[in-house]
Amino acid sequence: MISGMAPVLDDTLYHFCLLPNGAEALASQALASFAEDEGLSLILTDQVAQEAGLARDLPMRRITLTVHSALDGVGLTAAVARALADAGIACNMVAAYHHDHAFVPAGDADRALVILQALAGAE
């Protein structure tokens, strides 16, 4: 899977936001959501988060690993997270049905893409 991951960097800025009570209507505009004990966490575009007046303290970029990754696949997430961690790049992985996505700080996105492309080429 690693050699076929073909990472693609999304130009959009995203933010991980925790919704205040009563703001659930924003969920329909989220790229992803997760219900936590403390509230509903959403991944929103910069524009949506700004318009909603939510804190936007760490802009992130999404790198999609375009290989079809099985939900029971082993090793892809760990390899990606390790390669980025070794370079000192924070990474928040999100696994969806077809692909895995790495969210990295916007300022590190181009460097992260190069690292993941090299990782794919090394396999």
Secondary structure, 3 states (H helix, E strand, C coil): CHHHCCCEEEEEEEEEEECCCCCHHHHHHCCEEEEECCEEEEEEEHHHHHHCCCCCCCCEEEEEECCCCCCCCCCHHHHHHHHHHHCCCCCEEEECCCCEEEEEEHHHHHHHHHHHHHHHHHC
